[in-house]
Amino acid sequence: MDKQSKKIIVKDLKESFENSSGVIVTHYLGLNSSELTDLRNQVREIGARFCVAKNSLAKLAVKSTDYESLNDFFTGPTALVFSEDALAGIKVIKNFSDKNEKLKFITGSLDKKKIGFEEFEQLAKLPSLEELRAKIVGYITGPHQQLINVLNAPATETAGVIENYSKKKK
């Protein structure tokens, strides 16, 4: 790899570090290409990015970012997950690593705070942002829907009585 290619990769990685609300460091030793492709697709579906990175380039890219504390973990076969919705990234990595033990969670960082394995496990159990939004909408619209049902009940009953009466006359 020539020097210009390395500069482009470092610049791209630095932008990813700067534009992410969460970064997950994993080791992928033993994953074959089809498994890596499957993982990349799952990560892409949630709007995140899975990146296999050369450790020396990742160390250069992480300098002067909020994720500089991850520098010591760039050893071995490192892959990074950059995510805007950090919980979604954690859930995908957790689900994939549960099915395939070759993917190992090493560490992560959410909003400038480094997380360990225990926190990773707890965060993976939390509902996603979409699930929380759906619950909130349900809580907001539930009482309104009940009010509409109550208000429509007399009209519905009247229509039922008229329908039964018209069937009786025939």
DADAPE-V295142 format. One record per residue. N is the residue number from 1. RES is the residue in three letters. D_FIRST is the distance of its C-alpha to the first C-alpha in whole Angstrom. Layout:
N/RES/D_FIRST, N/RES/D_FIRST
//
This chain:
1/MET/0, 2/ASP/4, 3/LYS/7, 4/GLN/8, 5/SER/6, 6/LYS/7, 7/LYS/10, 8/ILE/11, 9/ILE/11, 10/VAL/13, 11/LYS/15, 12/ASP/16, 13/LEU/16, 14/LYS/18, 15/GLU/20, 16/SER/21, 17/PHE/22, 18/GLU/24, 19/ASN/26, 20/SER/27, 21/SER/30, 22/GLY/29, 23/VAL/25, 24/ILE/25, 25/VAL/23, 26/THR/23, 27/HIS/22, 28/TYR/22, 29/LEU/22, 30/GLY/24, 31/LEU/23, 32/ASN/23, 33/SER/21, 34/SER/25, 35/GLU/25, 36/LEU/22, 37/THR/23, 38/ASP/27, 39/LEU/26, 40/ARG/23, 41/ASN/26, 42/GLN/29, 43/VAL/27, 44/ARG/26, 45/GLU/30, 46/ILE/31, 47/GLY/29, 48/ALA/26, 49/ARG/22, 50/PHE/21, 51/CYS/17, 52/VAL/15, 53/ALA/13, 54/LYS/11, 55/ASN/14, 56/SER/13, 57/LEU/12, 58/ALA/15, 59/LYS/17, 60/LEU/16, 61/ALA/17, 62/VAL/20, 63/LYS/21, 64/SER/24, 65/THR/25, 66/ASP/28, 67/TYR/26, 68/GLU/25, 69/SER/27, 70/LEU/24, 71/ASN/22, 72/ASP/24, 73/PHE/23, 74/PHE/19, 75/THR/19, 76/GLY/19, 77/PRO/18, 78/THR/18, 79/ALA/19, 80/LEU/20, 81/VAL/23, 82/PHE/24, 83/SER/27, 84/GLU/30, 85/ASP/33, 86/ALA/32, 87/LEU/34, 88/ALA/33, 89/GLY/30, 90/ILE/31, 91/LYS/34, 92/VAL/31, 93/ILE/29, 94/LYS/33, 95/ASN/34, 96/PHE/31, 97/SER/31, 98/ASP/35, 99/LYS/34, 100/ASN/31, 101/GLU/31, 102/LYS/27, 103/LEU/26, 104/LYS/27, 105/PHE/28, 106/ILE/27, 107/THR/28, 108/GLY/28, 109/SER/29, 110/LEU/32, 111/ASP/33, 112/LYS/32, 113/LYS/33, 114/LYS/32, 115/ILE/33, 116/GLY/33, 117/PHE/34, 118/GLU/38, 119/GLU/37, 120/PHE/35, 121/GLU/37, 122/GLN/40, 123/LEU/38, 124/ALA/37, 125/LYS/41, 126/LEU/41, 127/PRO/42, 128/SER/39, 129/LEU/40, 130/GLU/41, 131/GLU/44, 132/LEU/45, 133/ARG/45, 134/ALA/47, 135/LYS/50, 136/ILE/50, 137/VAL/51, 138/GLY/53, 139/TYR/55, 140/ILE/56, 141/THR/57, 142/GLY/59, 143/PRO/62, 144/HIS/62, 145/GLN/62, 146/GLN/65, 147/LEU/67, 148/ILE/66, 149/ASN/68, 150/VAL/71, 151/LEU/72, 152/ASN/71, 153/ALA/73, 154/PRO/77, 155/ALA/76, 156/THR/74, 157/GLU/78, 158/THR/80, 159/ALA/78, 160/GLY/78, 161/VAL/82, 162/ILE/83, 163/GLU/81, 164/ASN/83, 165/TYR/86, 166/SER/85, 167/LYS/85, 168/LYS/88, 169/LYS/90, 170/LYS/89
//
